[in-house]
Amino acid sequence: MLAVIYRWRPKPGLEAQFADGWARVTRAIYENCGSYGSRLHRVEDGTWLAYARWPDKATRDACDHQEREGQRLMREAVEEDFPDLIMTIRDDHVVEPAGRTG
């Protein structure tokens, strides 16, 4: 399994637009590309970080989710975009609490 960390610094005042764009793109990727979903986090240093899981690198590389509006919203709202961190999951001990999401 593959995990990817994405990181951005949204422009001040455009955080909600960024989050909306991210949600649209993430939904499209999950529904059309075979990802296992993603989580978006605000980091104390003012950046935002998303963690996504994929079955493998080939599935991620082949993704063409066609969510252009979400991409535009994100692009317009981002002040700084950091390189992706692509990782192979070696060991996983995350357990989701029953009945909890978000």
C-alpha positions in Angstrom: 0.0 0.0 0.0 1.1 3.5 -0.8 0.7 6.7 1.4 1.2 10.2 0.2 1.6 13.4 2.1 0.6 16.6 0.4 1.3 20.0 1.9 0.3 23.6 1.1 0.2 27.1 2.6 -3.1 28.7 1.7 -3.3 32.4 1.1 -4.7 34.3 4.2 -8.5 34.6 3.9 -8.8 31.8 1.3 -8.6 28.8 3.6 -12.3 28.0 3.2 -12.0 28.1 -0.6 -8.9 25.9 -0.4 -10.8 23.3 1.8 -13.7 23.3 -0.6 -11.5 22.7 -3.6 -9.6 20.0 -1.7 -12.9 18.2 -0.7 -14.1 18.3 -4.4 -10.9 16.8 -5.7 -10.6 14.2 -2.9 -14.2 13.0 -3.5 -13.5 12.7 -7.3 -10.3 10.8 -6.7 -12.0 8.4 -4.3 -15.0 7.8 -6.6 -13.0 7.6 -9.9 -9.5 6.6 -9.2 -9.4 3.8 -6.6 -7.8 5.8 -3.8 -8.6 4.8 -0.2 -9.4 8.4 0.7 -7.6 11.3 2.4 -7.7 13.4 5.5 -7.0 17.2 5.6 -5.2 18.8 8.6 -4.3 22.3 9.6 -0.8 22.4 10.9 0.3 24.8 13.7 2.8 26.5 11.4 0.0 27.7 9.1 0.4 25.0 6.4 -2.3 22.5 5.6 -1.4 18.8 5.2 -3.4 16.0 3.6 -2.6 12.3 4.0 -3.9 9.9 1.4 -3.7 6.2 0.9 -3.6 4.3 -2.4 -3.4 0.6 -3.2 -0.2 1.2 -5.2 1.8 3.8 -7.1 0.5 2.7 -10.5 -3.1 3.4 -9.4 -2.1 6.9 -8.2 -0.1 7.6 -11.3 -3.0 6.6 -13.6 -5.6 8.8 -11.8 -7.4 11.4 -14.0 -10.3 12.5 -11.8 -11.5 15.3 -14.1 -12.4 17.6 -11.1 -11.2 20.8 -12.7 -13.3 23.2 -10.6 -11.9 21.8 -7.4 -8.3 22.1 -8.8 -9.0 25.7 -9.8 -10.3 26.6 -6.4 -7.2 25.1 -4.7 -4.7 26.6 -7.2 -6.2 30.1 -6.7 -6.1 29.7 -2.9 -2.5 28.4 -2.5 0.3 30.7 -1.7 2.9 27.9 -1.4 2.9 24.3 -2.6 5.4 21.8 -1.2 6.7 18.6 -2.9 4.6 15.4 -2.3 6.1 12.8 0.1 5.5 9.3 -1.4 5.8 6.5 1.1 5.3 2.7 1.1 3.4 1.6 4.2 5.6 -0.8 6.0 3.5 -1.3 9.2 0.1 0.0 10.1 -1.4 0.3 13.6 -4.1 2.9 13.1 -7.4 1.8 14.4 -10.5 3.9 13.6 -12.9 4.5 16.6 -16.2 2.8 16.0 -18.9 5.2 14.8 -16.6 8.2 14.4 -15.7 10.1 11.2 -14.1 13.4 10.5 
